[in-house]
Amino acid sequence: MISLPIDAVLPALRQALTTRLPLALLEETWLAGQTILMLEPRRLAARSAAERLASELGEKVGETVGYSPRPATWRWSRSF
């Protein structure tokens, strides 16, 4: 089996991959200026994760951390 860089991080993170891994990656210099994209299977999970991550950073959702639930299905009245 191939060992990936994530294998070194997993034991320290244990079960908190959704909330701790993105914050750990945010501090990495090789990701400076890049976007970290996470996928969550449910809207509630996406919203909860975004709120938790923003809280950990001392911010509101929409500053550094945001979420977009199924953008293809959300349309504004003028977006035809």
mmCIF file of the N, C-alpha and C atoms, coordinates in Angstrom:
data_MODEL
# 
_entry.id   MODEL 
# 
loop_
_atom_site.group_PDB 
_atom_site.id 
_atom_site.type_symbol 
_atom_site.label_atom_id 
_atom_site.label_alt_id 
_atom_site.label_comp_id 
_atom_site.label_asym_id 
_atom_site.label_entity_id 
_atom_site.label_seq_id 
_atom_site.pdbx_PDB_ins_code 
_atom_site.Cartn_x 
_atom_site.Cartn_y 
_atom_site.Cartn_z 
_atom_site.occupancy 
_atom_site.B_iso_or_equiv 
_atom_site.pdbx_formal_charge 
_atom_site.auth_seq_id 
_atom_site.auth_comp_id 
_atom_site.auth_asym_id 
_atom_site.auth_atom_id 
_atom_site.pdbx_PDB_model_num 
ATOM 1   N N  . MET A 1 1  ? 0.837   -1.169 0.000   1.00 0.00 ? 1  MET A N  1 
ATOM 2   C CA . MET A 1 1  ? 0.000   0.000  0.000   1.00 0.00 ? 1  MET A CA 1 
ATOM 3   C C  . MET A 1 1  ? 0.893   1.248  0.000   1.00 0.00 ? 1  MET A C  1 
ATOM 4   N N  . ILE A 1 2  ? 0.504   2.254  -0.748  1.00 0.00 ? 2  ILE A N  1 
ATOM 5   C CA . ILE A 1 2  ? 1.263   3.496  -0.848  1.00 0.00 ? 2  ILE A CA 1 
ATOM 6   C C  . ILE A 1 2  ? 0.947   4.377  0.359   1.00 0.00 ? 2  ILE A C  1 
ATOM 7   N N  . SER A 1 3  ? 1.998   4.938  0.961   1.00 0.00 ? 3  SER A N  1 
ATOM 8   C CA . SER A 1 3  ? 1.816   5.864  2.074   1.00 0.00 ? 3  SER A CA 1 
ATOM 9   C C  . SER A 1 3  ? 1.694   7.283  1.525   1.00 0.00 ? 3  SER A C  1 
ATOM 10  N N  . LEU A 1 4  ? 0.623   7.952  1.855   1.00 0.00 ? 4  LEU A N  1 
ATOM 11  C CA . LEU A 1 4  ? 0.377   9.313  1.395   1.00 0.00 ? 4  LEU A CA 1 
ATOM 12  C C  . LEU A 1 4  ? 0.668   10.304 2.517   1.00 0.00 ? 4  LEU A C  1 
ATOM 13  N N  . PRO A 1 5  ? 0.910   11.587 2.190   1.00 0.00 ? 5  PRO A N  1 
ATOM 14  C CA . PRO A 1 5  ? 1.179   12.580 3.245   1.00 0.00 ? 5  PRO A CA 1 
ATOM 15  C C  . PRO A 1 5  ? 0.075   12.654 4.302   1.00 0.00 ? 5  PRO A C  1 
ATOM 16  N N  . ILE A 1 6  ? -1.151  12.394 3.922   1.00 0.00 ? 6  ILE A N  1 
ATOM 17  C CA . ILE A 1 6  ? -2.256  12.461 4.878   1.00 0.00 ? 6  ILE A CA 1 
ATOM 18  C C  . ILE A 1 6  ? -2.118  11.395 5.961   1.00 0.00 ? 6  ILE A C  1 
ATOM 19  N N  . ASP A 1 7  ? -1.434  10.289 5.648   1.00 0.00 ? 7  ASP A N  1 
ATOM 20  C CA . ASP A 1 7  ? -1.252  9.221  6.623   1.00 0.00 ? 7  ASP A CA 1 
ATOM 21  C C  . ASP A 1 7  ? -0.498  9.693  7.862   1.00 0.00 ? 7  ASP A C  1 
ATOM 22  N N  . ALA A 1 8  ? 0.385   10.671 7.708   1.00 0.00 ? 8  ALA A N  1 
ATOM 23  C CA . ALA A 1 8  ? 1.134   11.195 8.846   1.00 0.00 ? 8  ALA A CA 1 
ATOM 24  C C  . ALA A 1 8  ? 0.260   12.065 9.739   1.00 0.00 ? 8  ALA A C  1 
ATOM 25  N N  . VAL A 1 9  ? -0.767  12.653 9.185   1.00 0.00 ? 9  VAL A N  1 
ATOM 26  C CA . VAL A 1 9  ? -1.629  13.571 9.926   1.00 0.00 ? 9  VAL A CA 1 
ATOM 27  C C  . VAL A 1 9  ? -2.780  12.843 10.614  1.00 0.00 ? 9  VAL A C  1 
ATOM 28  N N  . LEU A 1 10 ? -3.271  11.781 10.025  1.00 0.00 ? 10 LEU A N  1 
ATOM 29  C CA . LEU A 1 10 ? -4.469  11.099 10.527  1.00 0.00 ? 10 LEU A CA 1 
ATOM 30  C C  . LEU A 1 10 ? -4.417  10.674 11.994  1.00 0.00 ? 10 LEU A C  1 
ATOM 31  N N  . PRO A 1 11 ? -3.331  10.061 12.478  1.00 0.00 ? 11 PRO A N  1 
ATOM 32  C CA . PRO A 1 11 ? -3.348  9.648  13.888  1.00 0.00 ? 11 PRO A CA 1 
ATOM 33  C C  . PRO A 1 11 ? -3.537  10.815 14.854  1.00 0.00 ? 11 PRO A C  1 
ATOM 34  N N  . ALA A 1 12 ? -2.958  11.951 14.561  1.00 0.00 ? 12 ALA A N  1 
ATOM 35  C CA . ALA A 1 12 ? -3.076  13.110 15.451  1.00 0.00 ? 12 ALA A CA 1 
ATOM 36  C C  . ALA A 1 12 ? -4.482  13.706 15.414  1.00 0.00 ? 12 ALA A C  1 
ATOM 37  N N  . LEU A 1 13 ? -5.154  13.602 14.283  1.00 0.00 ? 13 LEU A N  1 
ATOM 38  C CA . LEU A 1 13 ? -6.474  14.211 14.139  1.00 0.00 ? 13 LEU A CA 1 
ATOM 39  C C  . LEU A 1 13 ? -7.597  13.341 14.682  1.00 0.00 ? 13 LEU A C  1 
ATOM 40  N N  . ARG A 1 14 ? -7.378  12.050 14.706  1.00 0.00 ? 14 ARG A N  1 
ATOM 41  C CA . ARG A 1 14 ? -8.380  11.080 15.137  1.00 0.00 ? 14 ARG A CA 1 
ATOM 42  C C  . ARG A 1 14 ? -9.691  11.243 14.370  1.00 0.00 ? 14 ARG A C  1 
ATOM 43  N N  . GLN A 1 15 ? -10.764 11.559 15.051  1.00 0.00 ? 15 GLN A N  1 
ATOM 44  C CA . GLN A 1 15 ? -12.080 11.595 14.415  1.00 0.00 ? 15 GLN A CA 1 
ATOM 45  C C  . GLN A 1 15 ? -12.493 12.962 13.900  1.00 0.00 ? 15 GLN A C  1 
ATOM 46  N N  . ALA A 1 16 ? -11.698 13.983 14.086  1.00 0.00 ? 16 ALA A N  1 
ATOM 47  C CA . ALA A 1 16 ? -12.111 15.350 13.758  1.00 0.00 ? 16 ALA A CA 1 
ATOM 48  C C  . ALA A 1 16 ? -11.599 15.812 12.398  1.00 0.00 ? 16 ALA A C  1 
ATOM 49  N N  . LEU A 1 17 ? -11.651 14.959 11.402  1.00 0.00 ? 17 LEU A N  1 
ATOM 50  C CA . LEU A 1 17 ? -11.120 15.322 10.083  1.00 0.00 ? 17 LEU A CA 1 
ATOM 51  C C  . LEU A 1 17 ? -11.846 16.502 9.457   1.00 0.00 ? 17 LEU A C  1 
ATOM 52  N N  . THR A 1 18 ? -13.138 16.597 9.633   1.00 0.00 ? 18 THR A N  1 
ATOM 53  C CA . THR A 1 18 ? -13.911 17.669 9.003   1.00 0.00 ? 18 THR A CA 1 
ATOM 54  C C  . THR A 1 18 ? -13.537 19.033 9.550   1.00 0.00 ? 18 THR A C  1 
ATOM 55  N N  . THR A 1 19 ? -13.244 19.118 10.833  1.00 0.00 ? 19 THR A N  1 
ATOM 56  C CA . THR A 1 19 ? -12.981 20.425 11.431  1.00 0.00 ? 19 THR A CA 1 
ATOM 57  C C  . THR A 1 19 ? -11.507 20.721 11.665  1.00 0.00 ? 19 THR A C  1 
ATOM 58  N N  . ARG A 1 20 ? -10.680 19.718 11.866  1.00 0.00 ? 20 ARG A N  1 
ATOM 59  C CA . ARG A 1 20 ? -9.282  19.981 12.187  1.00 0.00 ? 20 ARG A CA 1 
ATOM 60  C C  . ARG A 1 20 ? -8.361  19.942 10.982  1.00 0.00 ? 20 ARG A C  1 
ATOM 61  N N  . LEU A 1 21 ? -8.617  19.070 10.035  1.00 0.00 ? 21 LEU A N  1 
ATOM 62  C CA . LEU A 1 21 ? -7.730  18.962 8.881   1.00 0.00 ? 21 LEU A CA 1 
ATOM 63  C C  . LEU A 1 21 ? -7.712  20.232 8.034   1.00 0.00 ? 21 LEU A C  1 
ATOM 64  N N  . PRO A 1 22 ? -8.850  20.825 7.696   1.00 0.00 ? 22 PRO A N  1 
ATOM 65  C CA . PRO A 1 22 ? -8.803  22.061 6.905   1.00 0.00 ? 22 PRO A CA 1 
ATOM 66  C C  . PRO A 1 22 ? -8.052  23.191 7.611   1.00 0.00 ? 22 PRO A C  1 
ATOM 67  N N  . LEU A 1 23 ? -8.202  23.300 8.926   1.00 0.00 ? 23 LEU A N  1 
ATOM 68  C CA . LEU A 1 23 ? -7.486  24.335 9.668   1.00 0.00 ? 23 LEU A CA 1 
ATOM 69  C C  . LEU A 1 23 ? -5.991  24.066 9.681   1.00 0.00 ? 23 LEU A C  1 
ATOM 70  N N  . ALA A 1 24 ? -5.608  22.795 9.766   1.00 0.00 ? 24 ALA A N  1 
ATOM 71  C CA . ALA A 1 24 ? -4.188  22.444 9.707   1.00 0.00 ? 24 ALA A CA 1 
ATOM 72  C C  . ALA A 1 24 ? -3.623  22.755 8.324   1.00 0.00 ? 24 ALA A C  1 
ATOM 73  N N  . LEU A 1 25 ? -4.377  22.451 7.276   1.00 0.00 ? 25 LEU A N  1 
ATOM 74  C CA . LEU A 1 25 ? -3.919  22.741 5.916   1.00 0.00 ? 25 LEU A CA 1 
ATOM 75  C C  . LEU A 1 25 ? -3.844  24.236 5.650   1.00 0.00 ? 25 LEU A C  1 
ATOM 76  N N  . LEU A 1 26 ? -4.721  25.000 6.266   1.00 0.00 ? 26 LEU A N  1 
ATOM 77  C CA . LEU A 1 26 ? -4.748  26.448 6.077   1.00 0.00 ? 26 LEU A CA 1 
ATOM 78  C C  . LEU A 1 26 ? -3.442  27.097 6.519   1.00 0.00 ? 26 LEU A C  1 
ATOM 79  N N  . GLU A 1 27 ? -2.752  26.491 7.470   1.00 0.00 ? 27 GLU A N  1 
ATOM 80  C CA . GLU A 1 27 ? -1.497  27.026 7.987   1.00 0.00 ? 27 GLU A CA 1 
ATOM 81  C C  . GLU A 1 27 ? -0.279  26.609 7.165   1.00 0.00 ? 27 GLU A C  1 
ATOM 82  N N  . GLU A 1 28 ? -0.442  25.709 6.217   1.00 0.00 ? 28 GLU A N  1 
ATOM 83  C CA . GLU A 1 28 ? 0.681   25.231 5.416   1.00 0.00 ? 28 GLU A CA 1 
ATOM 84  C C  . GLU A 1 28 ? 1.116   26.277 4.394   1.00 0.00 ? 28 GLU A C  1 
ATOM 85  N N  . THR A 1 29 ? 2.419   26.520 4.309   1.00 0.00 ? 29 THR A N  1 
ATOM 86  C CA . THR A 1 29 ? 2.939   27.531 3.379   1.00 0.00 ? 29 THR A CA 1 
ATOM 87  C C  . THR A 1 29 ? 2.759   27.120 1.924   1.00 0.00 ? 29 THR A C  1 
ATOM 88  N N  . TRP A 1 30 ? 2.794   25.833 1.633   1.00 0.00 ? 30 TRP A N  1 
ATOM 89  C CA . TRP A 1 30 ? 2.665   25.395 0.243   1.00 0.00 ? 30 TRP A CA 1 
ATOM 90  C C  . TRP A 1 30 ? 1.244   25.568 -0.290  1.00 0.00 ? 30 TRP A C  1 
ATOM 91  N N  . LEU A 1 31 ? 0.293   25.882 0.585   1.00 0.00 ? 31 LEU A N  1 
ATOM 92  C CA . LEU A 1 31 ? -1.083  26.147 0.158   1.00 0.00 ? 31 LEU A CA 1 
ATOM 93  C C  . LEU A 1 31 ? -1.430  27.634 0.203   1.00 0.00 ? 31 LEU A C  1 
ATOM 94  N N  . ALA A 1 32 ? -0.440  28.474 0.422   1.00 0.00 ? 32 ALA A N  1 
ATOM 95  C CA . ALA A 1 32 ? -0.689  29.916 0.545   1.00 0.00 ? 32 ALA A CA 1 
ATOM 96  C C  . ALA A 1 32 ? -1.403  30.452 -0.697  1.00 0.00 ? 32 ALA A C  1 
ATOM 97  N N  . GLY A 1 33 ? -2.501  31.143 -0.476  1.00 0.00 ? 33 GLY A N  1 
ATOM 98  C CA . GLY A 1 33 ? -3.259  31.738 -1.573  1.00 0.00 ? 33 GLY A CA 1 
ATOM 99  C C  . GLY A 1 33 ? -4.153  30.767 -2.324  1.00 0.00 ? 33 GLY A C  1 
ATOM 100 N N  . GLN A 1 34 ? -4.194  29.509 -1.912  1.00 0.00 ? 34 GLN A N  1 
ATOM 101 C CA . GLN A 1 34 ? -5.006  28.502 -2.587  1.00 0.00 ? 34 GLN A CA 1 
ATOM 102 C C  . GLN A 1 34 ? -6.343  28.330 -1.865  1.00 0.00 ? 34 GLN A C  1 
ATOM 103 N N  . THR A 1 35 ? -7.271  27.686 -2.527  1.00 0.00 ? 35 THR A N  1 
ATOM 104 C CA . THR A 1 35 ? -8.581  27.398 -1.958  1.00 0.00 ? 35 THR A CA 1 
ATOM 105 C C  . THR A 1 35 ? -8.630  25.940 -1.515  1.00 0.00 ? 35 THR A C  1 
ATOM 106 N N  . ILE A 1 36 ? -9.159  25.709 -0.337  1.00 0.00 ? 36 ILE A N  1 
ATOM 107 C CA . ILE A 1 36 ? -9.374  24.345 0.155   1.00 0.00 ? 36 ILE A CA 1 
ATOM 108 C C  . ILE A 1 36 ? -10.850 24.039 -0.032  1.00 0.00 ? 36 ILE A C  1 
ATOM 109 N N  . LEU A 1 37 ? -11.152 23.012 -0.789  1.00 0.00 ? 37 LEU A N  1 
ATOM 110 C CA . LEU A 1 37 ? -12.533 22.631 -1.076  1.00 0.00 ? 37 LEU A CA 1 
ATOM 111 C C  . LEU A 1 37 ? -12.858 21.348 -0.324  1.00 0.00 ? 37 LEU A C  1 
ATOM 112 N N  . MET A 1 38 ? -13.924 21.379 0.446   1.00 0.00 ? 38 MET A N  1 
ATOM 113 C CA . MET A 1 38 ? -14.392 20.195 1.162   1.00 0.00 ? 38 MET A CA 1 
ATOM 114 C C  . MET A 1 38 ? -15.767 19.834 0.643   1.00 0.00 ? 38 MET A C  1 
ATOM 115 N N  . LEU A 1 39 ? -16.043 18.568 0.590   1.00 0.00 ? 39 LEU A N  1 
ATOM 116 C CA . LEU A 1 39 ? -17.360 18.097 0.162   1.00 0.00 ? 39 LEU A CA 1 
ATOM 117 C C  . LEU A 1 39 ? -18.026 17.383 1.328   1.00 0.00 ? 39 LEU A C  1 
ATOM 118 N N  . GLU A 1 40 ? -19.242 17.750 1.603   1.00 0.00 ? 40 GLU A N  1 
ATOM 119 C CA . GLU A 1 40 ? -20.027 17.106 2.655   1.00 0.00 ? 40 GLU A CA 1 
ATOM 120 C C  . GLU A 1 40 ? -21.291 16.541 2.014   1.00 0.00 ? 40 GLU A C  1 
ATOM 121 N N  . PRO A 1 41 ? -21.747 15.367 2.455   1.00 0.00 ? 41 PRO A N  1 
ATOM 122 C CA . PRO A 1 41 ? -22.891 14.722 1.810   1.00 0.00 ? 41 PRO A CA 1 
ATOM 123 C C  . PRO A 1 41 ? -24.247 15.367 2.105   1.00 0.00 ? 41 PRO A C  1 
ATOM 124 N N  . ARG A 1 42 ? -24.331 16.150 3.165   1.00 0.00 ? 42 ARG A N  1 
ATOM 125 C CA . ARG A 1 42 ? -25.622 16.741 3.533   1.00 0.00 ? 42 ARG A CA 1 
ATOM 126 C C  . ARG A 1 42 ? -25.472 18.235 3.769   1.00 0.00 ? 42 ARG A C  1 
ATOM 127 N N  . ARG A 1 43 ? -26.545 18.981 3.508   1.00 0.00 ? 43 ARG A N  1 
ATOM 128 C CA . ARG A 1 43 ? -26.520 20.436 3.719   1.00 0.00 ? 43 ARG A CA 1 
ATOM 129 C C  . ARG A 1 43 ? -26.254 20.788 5.171   1.00 0.00 ? 43 ARG A C  1 
ATOM 130 N N  . LEU A 1 44 ? -26.886 20.063 6.077   1.00 0.00 ? 44 LEU A N  1 
ATOM 131 C CA . LEU A 1 44 ? -26.690 20.338 7.498   1.00 0.00 ? 44 LEU A CA 1 
ATOM 132 C C  . LEU A 1 44 ? -25.229 20.138 7.892   1.00 0.00 ? 44 LEU A C  1 
ATOM 133 N N  . ALA A 1 45 ? -24.612 19.083 7.381   1.00 0.00 ? 45 ALA A N  1 
ATOM 134 C CA . ALA A 1 45 ? -23.203 18.827 7.683   1.00 0.00 ? 45 ALA A CA 1 
ATOM 135 C C  . ALA A 1 45 ? -22.318 19.934 7.123   1.00 0.00 ? 45 ALA A C  1 
ATOM 136 N N  . ALA A 1 46 ? -22.615 20.399 5.916   1.00 0.00 ? 46 ALA A N  1 
ATOM 137 C CA . ALA A 1 46 ? -21.828 21.473 5.304   1.00 0.00 ? 46 ALA A CA 1 
ATOM 138 C C  . ALA A 1 46 ? -21.957 22.759 6.107   1.00 0.00 ? 46 ALA A C  1 
ATOM 139 N N  . ARG A 1 47 ? -23.173 23.107 6.482   1.00 0.00 ? 47 ARG A N  1 
ATOM 140 C CA . ARG A 1 47 ? -23.395 24.335 7.251   1.00 0.00 ? 47 ARG A CA 1 
ATOM 141 C C  . ARG A 1 47 ? -22.737 24.238 8.625   1.00 0.00 ? 47 ARG A C  1 
ATOM 142 N N  . SER A 1 48 ? -22.890 23.107 9.283   1.00 0.00 ? 48 SER A N  1 
ATOM 143 C CA . SER A 1 48 ? -22.296 22.921 10.611  1.00 0.00 ? 48 SER A CA 1 
ATOM 144 C C  . SER A 1 48 ? -20.777 22.989 10.558  1.00 0.00 ? 48 SER A C  1 
ATOM 145 N N  . ALA A 1 49 ? -20.194 22.360 9.546   1.00 0.00 ? 49 ALA A N  1 
ATOM 146 C CA . ALA A 1 49 ? -18.738 22.389 9.400   1.00 0.00 ? 49 ALA A CA 1 
ATOM 147 C C  . ALA A 1 49 ? -18.253 23.811 9.145   1.00 0.00 ? 49 ALA A C  1 
ATOM 148 N N  . ALA A 1 50 ? -18.935 24.540 8.283   1.00 0.00 ? 50 ALA A N  1 
ATOM 149 C CA . ALA A 1 50 ? -18.544 25.924 7.987   1.00 0.00 ? 50 ALA A CA 1 
ATOM 150 C C  . ALA A 1 50 ? -18.651 26.793 9.237   1.00 0.00 ? 50 ALA A C  1 
ATOM 151 N N  . GLU A 1 51 ? -19.719 26.631 9.995   1.00 0.00 ? 51 GLU A N  1 
ATOM 152 C CA . GLU A 1 51 ? -19.889 27.414 11.219  1.00 0.00 ? 51 GLU A CA 1 
ATOM 153 C C  . GLU A 1 51 ? -18.808 27.092 12.235  1.00 0.00 ? 51 GLU A C  1 
ATOM 154 N N  . ARG A 1 52 ? -18.477 25.814 12.366  1.00 0.00 ? 52 ARG A N  1 
ATOM 155 C CA . ARG A 1 52 ? -17.446 25.400 13.331  1.00 0.00 ? 52 ARG A CA 1 
ATOM 156 C C  . ARG A 1 52 ? -16.072 25.919 12.922  1.00 0.00 ? 52 ARG A C  1 
ATOM 157 N N  . LEU A 1 53 ? -15.728 25.784 11.639  1.00 0.00 ? 53 LEU A N  1 
ATOM 158 C CA . LEU A 1 53 ? -14.427 26.251 11.167  1.00 0.00 ? 53 LEU A CA 1 
ATOM 159 C C  . LEU A 1 53 ? -14.299 27.763 11.323  1.00 0.00 ? 53 LEU A C  1 
ATOM 160 N N  . ALA A 1 54 ? -15.333 28.498 10.972  1.00 0.00 ? 54 ALA A N  1 
ATOM 161 C CA . ALA A 1 54 ? -15.303 29.955 11.122  1.00 0.00 ? 54 ALA A CA 1 
ATOM 162 C C  . ALA A 1 54 ? -15.164 30.333 12.595  1.00 0.00 ? 54 ALA A C  1 
ATOM 163 N N  . SER A 1 55 ? -15.869 29.626 13.457  1.00 0.00 ? 55 SER A N  1 
ATOM 164 C CA . SER A 1 55 ? -15.783 29.879 14.894  1.00 0.00 ? 55 SER A CA 1 
ATOM 165 C C  . SER A 1 55 ? -14.365 29.649 15.408  1.00 0.00 ? 55 SER A C  1 
ATOM 166 N N  . GLU A 1 56 ? -13.731 28.586 14.945  1.00 0.00 ? 56 GLU A N  1 
ATOM 167 C CA . GLU A 1 56 ? -12.357 28.287 15.353  1.00 0.00 ? 56 GLU A CA 1 
ATOM 168 C C  . GLU A 1 56 ? -11.397 29.394 14.932  1.00 0.00 ? 56 GLU A C  1 
ATOM 169 N N  . LEU A 1 57 ? -11.701 30.063 13.818  1.00 0.00 ? 57 LEU A N  1 
ATOM 170 C CA . LEU A 1 57 ? -10.864 31.160 13.329  1.00 0.00 ? 57 LEU A CA 1 
ATOM 171 C C  . LEU A 1 57 ? -11.269 32.505 13.932  1.00 0.00 ? 57 LEU A C  1 
ATOM 172 N N  . GLY A 1 58 ? -12.350 32.516 14.708  1.00 0.00 ? 58 GLY A N  1 
ATOM 173 C CA . GLY A 1 58 ? -12.835 33.756 15.295  1.00 0.00 ? 58 GLY A CA 1 
ATOM 174 C C  . GLY A 1 58 ? -13.492 34.671 14.280  1.00 0.00 ? 58 GLY A C  1 
ATOM 175 N N  . GLU A 1 59 ? -14.118 34.081 13.275  1.00 0.00 ? 59 GLU A N  1 
ATOM 176 C CA . GLU A 1 59 ? -14.741 34.837 12.185  1.00 0.00 ? 59 GLU A CA 1 
ATOM 177 C C  . GLU A 1 59 ? -16.194 34.408 12.019  1.00 0.00 ? 59 GLU A C  1 
ATOM 178 N N  . LYS A 1 60 ? -16.865 35.091 11.103  1.00 0.00 ? 60 LYS A N  1 
ATOM 179 C CA . LYS A 1 60 ? -18.210 34.697 10.701  1.00 0.00 ? 60 LYS A CA 1 
ATOM 180 C C  . LYS A 1 60 ? -18.111 33.894 9.408   1.00 0.00 ? 60 LYS A C  1 
ATOM 181 N N  . VAL A 1 61 ? -19.096 33.045 9.154   1.00 0.00 ? 61 VAL A N  1 
ATOM 182 C CA . VAL A 1 61 ? -19.143 32.295 7.897   1.00 0.00 ? 61 VAL A CA 1 
ATOM 183 C C  . VAL A 1 61 ? -19.223 33.297 6.751   1.00 0.00 ? 61 VAL A C  1 
ATOM 184 N N  . GLY A 1 62 ? -18.395 33.096 5.746   1.00 0.00 ? 62 GLY A N  1 
ATOM 185 C CA . GLY A 1 62 ? -18.374 33.997 4.603   1.00 0.00 ? 62 GLY A CA 1 
ATOM 186 C C  . GLY A 1 62 ? -17.091 34.805 4.524   1.00 0.00 ? 62 GLY A C  1 
ATOM 187 N N  . GLU A 1 63 ? -16.295 34.812 5.592   1.00 0.00 ? 63 GLU A N  1 
ATOM 188 C CA . GLU A 1 63 ? -15.020 35.513 5.556   1.00 0.00 ? 63 GLU A CA 1 
ATOM 189 C C  . GLU A 1 63 ? -13.975 34.567 4.962   1.00 0.00 ? 63 GLU A C  1 
ATOM 190 N N  . THR A 1 64 ? -13.244 33.842 5.792   1.00 0.00 ? 64 THR A N  1 
ATOM 191 C CA . THR A 1 64 ? -12.284 32.856 5.285   1.00 0.00 ? 64 THR A CA 1 
ATOM 192 C C  . THR A 1 64 ? -12.988 31.568 4.898   1.00 0.00 ? 64 THR A C  1 
ATOM 193 N N  . VAL A 1 65 ? -13.994 31.181 5.663   1.00 0.00 ? 65 VAL A N  1 
ATOM 194 C CA . VAL A 1 65 ? -14.719 29.922 5.459   1.00 0.00 ? 65 VAL A CA 1 
ATOM 195 C C  . VAL A 1 65 ? -16.130 30.224 4.967   1.00 0.00 ? 65 VAL A C  1 
ATOM 196 N N  . GLY A 1 66 ? -16.559 29.504 3.951   1.00 0.00 ? 66 GLY A N  1 
ATOM 197 C CA . GLY A 1 66 ? -17.922 29.649 3.454   1.00 0.00 ? 66 GLY A CA 1 
ATOM 198 C C  . GLY A 1 66 ? -18.450 28.296 3.019   1.00 0.00 ? 66 GLY A C  1 
ATOM 199 N N  . TYR A 1 67 ? -19.682 28.272 2.575   1.00 0.00 ? 67 TYR A N  1 
ATOM 200 C CA . TYR A 1 67 ? -20.248 27.037 2.040   1.00 0.00 ? 67 TYR A CA 1 
ATOM 201 C C  . TYR A 1 67 ? -21.274 27.375 0.979   1.00 0.00 ? 67 TYR A C  1 
ATOM 202 N N  . SER A 1 68 ? -21.474 26.438 0.072   1.00 0.00 ? 68 SER A N  1 
ATOM 203 C CA . SER A 1 68 ? -22.419 26.637 -1.021  1.00 0.00 ? 68 SER A CA 1 
ATOM 204 C C  . SER A 1 68 ? -23.155 25.326 -1.264  1.00 0.00 ? 68 SER A C  1 
ATOM 205 N N  . PRO A 1 69 ? -24.350 25.171 -0.724  1.00 0.00 ? 69 PRO A N  1 
ATOM 206 C CA . PRO A 1 69 ? -25.074 23.914 -0.906  1.00 0.00 ? 69 PRO A CA 1 
ATOM 207 C C  . PRO A 1 69 ? -25.680 23.795 -2.301  1.00 0.00 ? 69 PRO A C  1 
ATOM 208 N N  . ARG A 1 70 ? -25.223 22.837 -3.033  1.00 0.00 ? 70 ARG A N  1 
ATOM 209 C CA . ARG A 1 70 ? -25.746 22.542 -4.374  1.00 0.00 ? 70 ARG A CA 1 
ATOM 210 C C  . ARG A 1 70 ? -26.005 23.800 -5.199  1.00 0.00 ? 70 ARG A C  1 
ATOM 211 N N  . PRO A 1 71 ? -24.955 24.493 -5.585  1.00 0.00 ? 71 PRO A N  1 
ATOM 212 C CA . PRO A 1 71 ? -25.151 25.769 -6.284  1.00 0.00 ? 71 PRO A CA 1 
ATOM 213 C C  . PRO A 1 71 ? -25.904 25.641 -7.604  1.00 0.00 ? 71 PRO A C  1 
ATOM 214 N N  . ALA A 1 72 ? -25.854 24.498 -8.242  1.00 0.00 ? 72 ALA A N  1 
ATOM 215 C CA . ALA A 1 72 ? -26.541 24.348 -9.528  1.00 0.00 ? 72 ALA A CA 1 
ATOM 216 C C  . ALA A 1 72 ? -28.061 24.367 -9.362  1.00 0.00 ? 72 ALA A C  1 
ATOM 217 N N  . THR A 1 73 ? -28.547 24.048 -8.178  1.00 0.00 ? 73 THR A N  1 
ATOM 218 C CA . THR A 1 73 ? -29.993 24.017 -7.977  1.00 0.00 ? 73 THR A CA 1 
ATOM 219 C C  . THR A 1 73 ? -30.534 25.311 -7.375  1.00 0.00 ? 73 THR A C  1 
ATOM 220 N N  . TRP A 1 74 ? -29.672 26.190 -6.936  1.00 0.00 ? 74 TRP A N  1 
ATOM 221 C CA . TRP A 1 74 ? -30.100 27.469 -6.359  1.00 0.00 ? 74 TRP A CA 1 
ATOM 222 C C  . TRP A 1 74 ? -30.032 28.527 -7.429  1.00 0.00 ? 74 TRP A C  1 
ATOM 223 N N  . ARG A 1 75 ? -31.159 29.112 -7.746  1.00 0.00 ? 75 ARG A N  1 
ATOM 224 C CA . ARG A 1 75 ? -31.198 30.135 -8.783  1.00 0.00 ? 75 ARG A CA 1 
ATOM 225 C C  . ARG A 1 75 ? -31.869 31.385 -8.241  1.00 0.00 ? 75 ARG A C  1 
ATOM 226 N N  . TRP A 1 76 ? -31.364 32.517 -8.648  1.00 0.00 ? 76 TRP A N  1 
ATOM 227 C CA . TRP A 1 76 ? -31.995 33.793 -8.323  1.00 0.00 ? 76 TRP A CA 1 
ATOM 228 C C  . TRP A 1 76 ? -32.989 34.117 -9.420  1.00 0.00 ? 76 TRP A C  1 
ATOM 229 N N  . SER A 1 77 ? -33.855 35.045 -9.185  1.00 0.00 ? 77 SER A N  1 
ATOM 230 C CA . SER A 1 77 ? -34.921 35.360 -10.145 1.00 0.00 ? 77 SER A CA 1 
ATOM 231 C C  . SER A 1 77 ? -34.376 35.829 -11.490 1.00 0.00 ? 77 SER A C  1 
ATOM 232 N N  . ARG A 1 78 ? -33.170 36.383 -11.526 1.00 0.00 ? 78 ARG A N  1 
ATOM 233 C CA . ARG A 1 78 ? -32.610 36.893 -12.782 1.00 0.00 ? 78 ARG A CA 1 
ATOM 234 C C  . ARG A 1 78 ? -31.569 35.961 -13.408 1.00 0.00 ? 78 ARG A C  1 
ATOM 235 N N  . SER A 1 79 ? -31.406 34.756 -12.912 1.00 0.00 ? 79 SER A N  1 
ATOM 236 C CA . SER A 1 79 ? -30.330 33.881 -13.406 1.00 0.00 ? 79 SER A CA 1 
ATOM 237 C C  . SER A 1 79 ? -30.842 32.797 -14.349 1.00 0.00 ? 79 SER A C  1 
ATOM 238 N N  . PHE A 1 80 ? -31.421 33.193 -15.468 1.00 0.00 ? 80 PHE A N  1 
ATOM 239 C CA . PHE A 1 80 ? -31.904 32.222 -16.453 1.00 0.00 ? 80 PHE A CA 1 
ATOM 240 C C  . PHE A 1 80 ? -31.004 32.178 -17.651 1.00 0.00 ? 80 PHE A C  1 
# 
